[in-house]
Amino acid sequence: AKKIYEVAKDGVWDADGIGLFQSSLSELIIRKPTIFFEILTTKPDREVTGFWHFVFDGSGKYDLQNKEKFEIIYKKINSIDKKQGRLLKEEFERMYI
C-alpha cells in the first residue's frame, strides 16, 4: 500500500494502464480502507488531497459510477476518521461540483 500511495499521491489520470491502476486502487481502498488510513494520517494534507485527486480523476462531471465509488469510499474513510473523510469530500467536490 505504501508503494501504491507513492505512485498515486500526485498522479494524473491518463487512459490505458493508468486507468487500470486507478480502478484497482479504488477496489483496494474499498476492501482495505484501514491500510490507506494508516498511511494518509502520516502525510501532509496537500499530499492527501493529491492522492484523492488521483483516485477520482478522469471522469466526467456526471459520471454516476465515479459518484457511486466516491460514496462507498467516503463512507468507509469517514467512519474511520472524520478529518480524512473531510479531505476526501472536499477534493471530490472541488473536482466535480
C-alpha positions as CSV (number, residue, x, y, z in Angstrom):
1,A,0.0,0.0,0.0
2,K,2.9,2.4,0.7
3,K,4.3,1.9,-2.8
4,I,0.8,2.4,-4.3
5,Y,0.4,5.6,-2.3
6,E,3.7,7.0,-3.6
7,V,2.6,6.4,-7.2
8,A,-0.9,7.9,-6.6
9,K,-0.2,10.9,-4.4
10,D,0.4,13.3,-7.2
11,G,-0.6,11.1,-10.1
12,V,-2.5,12.3,-13.1
13,W,-5.2,10.3,-14.9
14,D,-4.4,9.0,-18.3
15,A,-6.0,6.3,-20.4
16,D,-5.0,2.7,-20.6
17,G,-2.6,1.5,-17.8
18,I,-3.2,4.4,-15.5
19,G,-6.9,3.9,-15.7
20,L,-6.5,0.2,-14.8
21,F,-4.2,1.1,-11.9
22,Q,-6.8,3.6,-10.7
23,S,-9.6,1.1,-10.8
24,S,-7.5,-1.5,-8.9
25,L,-6.6,1.2,-6.4
26,S,-10.2,2.1,-5.7
27,E,-11.1,-1.6,-5.2
28,L,-8.2,-2.0,-2.8
29,I,-9.3,1.1,-0.8
30,I,-12.9,-0.3,-0.6
31,R,-11.7,-3.7,0.6
32,K,-9.0,-2.4,3.0
33,P,-9.6,1.2,3.9
34,T,-7.6,0.9,7.2
35,I,-4.4,0.3,5.4
36,F,-4.7,3.5,3.5
37,F,-6.0,5.4,6.5
38,E,-2.8,4.5,8.4
39,I,-0.7,5.9,5.5
40,L,-2.8,9.0,5.0
41,T,-2.6,10.1,8.6
42,T,1.2,10.3,8.4
43,K,1.1,12.6,5.3
44,P,0.6,16.4,4.9
45,D,-2.9,17.5,3.8
46,R,-1.6,18.6,0.4
47,E,-0.3,15.1,-0.3
48,V,-3.5,13.5,0.9
49,T,-5.6,15.7,-1.4
50,G,-3.3,14.9,-4.3
51,F,-3.9,11.2,-3.6
52,W,-7.6,11.6,-3.5
53,H,-7.5,13.7,-6.7
54,F,-5.7,10.8,-8.5
55,V,-8.2,8.2,-7.2
56,F,-11.2,10.1,-8.7
57,D,-9.6,11.9,-11.7
58,G,-10.5,11.2,-15.3
59,S,-14.3,11.1,-15.0
60,G,-16.8,13.4,-16.4
61,K,-18.8,15.6,-14.0
62,Y,-21.9,13.5,-14.4
63,D,-20.3,10.0,-14.2
64,L,-22.6,8.1,-11.9
65,Q,-20.1,5.2,-11.4
66,N,-17.5,7.7,-10.1
67,K,-20.0,9.2,-7.8
68,E,-21.0,5.8,-6.5
69,K,-17.4,4.9,-6.0
70,F,-16.9,8.2,-4.1
71,E,-19.9,7.5,-1.8
72,I,-18.6,4.0,-0.9
73,I,-15.1,5.1,-0.3
74,Y,-16.2,8.2,1.6
75,K,-18.4,6.2,4.0
76,K,-15.6,3.9,4.8
77,I,-12.9,6.5,5.3
78,N,-15.2,8.9,7.2
79,S,-16.3,6.2,9.6
80,I,-12.6,5.6,10.4
81,D,-11.6,9.3,10.7
82,K,-13.6,12.5,10.2
83,K,-10.6,14.6,9.1
84,Q,-9.6,12.2,6.3
85,G,-13.2,11.9,5.3
86,R,-13.4,15.7,5.1
87,L,-10.2,15.9,2.9
88,L,-11.6,13.3,0.6
89,K,-15.0,15.0,0.3
90,E,-13.5,18.5,-0.2
91,E,-11.3,17.3,-3.0
92,F,-14.0,15.3,-4.7
93,E,-16.4,18.3,-4.6
94,R,-13.6,20.6,-5.8
95,M,-13.2,18.3,-8.8
96,Y,-16.8,17.6,-9.7
97,I,-19.3,20.1,-8.1
